[in-house]
Amino acid sequence: MTSPVVHTTFDGGAPEPVWRDVAELFVESFTAAPYFEDAAELGTIAQWGPEHLRQGAGRLVAARRDERLVGFALAHGLVGDAAWQGILSQLTDSTDASSALDRPENALVVHELAVRESERGRGIAGSCLAALLQDRPEPRTFIGVYERATAAAAMYRHWQLTEIGQVPMPGDAVALHVLTAPTARLASHLARSASVLRREPA
């Protein structure tokens, strides 16, 4: 019998061992196809991740099976995130982007979402995001996905996120597609569809 996945939520801060596990999974996930990103650069999440968690009411959800990290999700509010404000400012035809820029306190940005390859297809990404969105006050959620990540994009659309545009990324020939959904609706959809969802306070 497969052991259950246990979700732990960290608001504003997480212990260093958690970040070591997050960095290891982050490197494993995004050095592989279709991303092929640089391992050393990815590993720096152990340095910049805690800063993102501290800012804008950041939240980290860590999913473990038998004490091993199998997935995580990291998000924070749009307030103070110059990079994502710059991304949204390029989507001049999107009323959702314009509204978020006018009232950044009303927007949540899902910064990272990763699941160990051996655990994919089991609903862990959705359950991590459901835990991430639980009780969030921001009415709208945004997430980005690279054009080459077709499986992730299909998953987000299945979750009822809507694409509102794409922007070029510095140093990358592939555009970033930006998707959004009302937070409460997305959280409700994910909570219903998650096969296992157990949220424990840190």
C-alpha positions in Angstrom: 0.0 0.0 0.0 1.3 3.4 -1.0 2.0 5.7 1.9 0.0 9.0 2.0 1.4 12.3 1.0 1.6 14.8 3.9 1.5 18.5 3.1 3.1 21.0 5.5 2.5 24.7 5.0 5.1 27.4 5.9 4.0 31.0 6.0 6.7 33.6 6.0 9.6 31.3 6.8 10.8 27.7 6.7 13.8 25.9 8.3 17.0 25.5 6.5 16.7 21.7 6.0 13.4 22.3 4.2 15.2 24.6 1.8 17.9 22.1 1.2 15.3 19.5 0.2 13.5 22.1 -2.0 16.7 23.0 -3.8 17.5 19.3 -4.5 14.1 18.7 -6.0 14.1 22.0 -7.9 17.5 21.0 -9.5 16.2 17.5 -10.3 13.0 18.8 -11.9 14.3 21.7 -14.0 17.6 20.4 -15.3 15.5 17.6 -17.0 13.5 17.9 -20.2 11.9 20.1 -21.4 13.7 22.8 -19.3 17.4 21.8 -19.3 18.2 24.7 -17.0 21.6 25.2 -15.2 21.9 23.2 -12.0 24.1 25.8 -10.2 21.6 28.6 -10.9 18.7 26.5 -9.9 20.4 25.6 -6.6 20.4 29.2 -5.6 16.7 28.8 -4.6 18.1 28.0 -1.2 19.2 31.6 -1.0 16.5 33.5 -2.8 13.6 31.2 -1.8 13.5 32.4 1.8 13.4 36.0 0.7 10.4 35.3 -1.5 8.8 33.5 1.4 9.3 36.5 3.6 7.9 39.0 1.2 4.3 39.6 0.3 2.8 37.1 2.7 4.8 34.3 1.1 3.8 30.7 1.5 5.6 27.4 0.9 3.9 24.0 0.8 6.1 20.9 1.1 4.6 17.5 0.2 6.3 14.5 1.6 5.8 10.7 1.3 7.7 8.7 4.0 9.6 11.8 5.0 10.9 12.4 1.4 10.1 15.6 -0.4 8.0 14.7 -3.4 6.7 18.1 -4.4 6.5 21.8 -3.4 4.8 25.0 -4.3 6.0 28.6 -3.5 3.9 31.7 -3.8 3.7 35.3 -2.6 1.7 38.4 -3.2 2.4 40.7 -6.1 3.3 43.6 -3.8 7.0 44.2 -4.0 7.7 41.8 -6.8 9.2 44.0 -9.5 9.9 41.1 -11.9 6.3 39.9 -12.0 4.9 43.5 -12.1 7.2 43.9 -15.2 5.7 40.8 -16.7 2.1 41.9 -16.2 2.9 45.4 -17.4 3.6 43.9 -20.9 0.2 42.4 -21.1 -1.4 45.6 -22.2 -4.6 43.9 -23.6 -5.4 42.1 -20.4 -7.8 43.6 -17.9 -6.8 41.0 -15.3 -3.1 42.1 -15.6 -4.1 45.8 -15.4 -6.3 45.3 -12.4 -3.5 43.4 -10.6 -1.1 46.2 -11.3 -3.6 48.8 -10.0 -4.2 46.7 -6.9 -1.2 44.4 -6.3 -2.5 43.5 -2.9 -5.3 41.6 -4.7 -2.9 39.3 -6.7 -1.1 36.2 -5.8 1.8 34.9 -7.8 2.7 31.2 -7.9 6.4 31.4 -8.3 7.4 27.8 -8.4 5.7 24.4 -8.5 7.6 21.1 -8.8 6.9 17.4 -8.4 9.5 14.6 -8.3 9.4 12.8 -11.7 8.7 9.4 -10.1 5.6 10.9 -8.3 4.0 12.7 -11.3 0.5 11.8 -12.4 -0.7 11.2 -8.8 -2.3 14.6 -8.1 0.6 16.0 -6.0 1.0 19.2 -8.0 -2.7 19.9 -7.7 -2.8 19.1 -4.0 0.3 21.3 -3.3 -1.4 24.2 -5.1 -4.7 23.6 -3.3 -2.9 23.8 0.0 -1.0 26.9 -1.2 -4.3 28.7 -2.1 -6.2 27.7 1.1 -7.5 30.8 2.9 -5.5 33.2 0.7 -7.1 36.7 0.7 -6.0 37.6 -2.8 -8.9 37.3 -5.2 -6.8 36.4 -8.3 -3.9 34.1 -8.9 -1.2 34.2 -11.6 1.2 31.6 -12.8 3.7 31.5 -15.6 4.8 28.6 -17.8 7.4 28.4 -20.6 6.3 27.6 -24.1 8.3 24.4 -24.2 6.6 23.1 -21.1 3.5 21.8 -22.9 2.5 19.2 -20.3 2.6 21.8 -17.5 0.6 24.2 -19.6 -2.0 21.5 -20.4 -2.3 20.8 -16.7 -2.9 24.4 -15.8 -5.6 24.7 -18.4 -7.2 21.5 -17.1 -7.3 23.3 -13.7 -9.3 26.1 -15.4 -6.6 28.7 -15.5 -6.9 31.0 -18.6 -4.0 32.3 -20.6 -3.9 36.1 -20.8 -0.8 36.5 -22.9 2.9 35.8 -23.3 6.1 37.8 -22.8 9.7 37.3 -23.9 12.1 36.4 -21.2 15.6 37.9 -21.0 18.2 35.4 -22.2 15.6 32.9 -23.3 14.3 32.4 -26.8 11.0 30.9 -25.5 8.2 33.1 -24.3 6.6 32.9 -20.9 2.9 32.2 -21.0 0.9 33.9 -18.2 -2.2 32.2 -16.9 -4.7 33.4 -14.3 -7.8 32.3 -12.4 -10.0 33.6 -9.6 -8.2 32.3 -6.4 -11.3 30.9 -4.7 -12.6 29.1 -7.8 -9.1 27.6 -8.5 -8.7 26.5 -4.9 -12.2 24.9 -4.8 -11.5 23.1 -8.1 -8.2 21.7 -6.9 -9.4 20.7 -3.5 -12.2 18.7 -5.1 -9.9 17.0 -7.5 -7.0 16.3 -5.2 -6.8 12.6 -4.3 -4.9 13.4 -1.0 -4.9 16.7 0.8 -3.6 16.9 4.3 -2.4 20.3 5.4 -0.4 20.6 8.6 0.8 23.9 10.2 4.5 24.3 10.5 
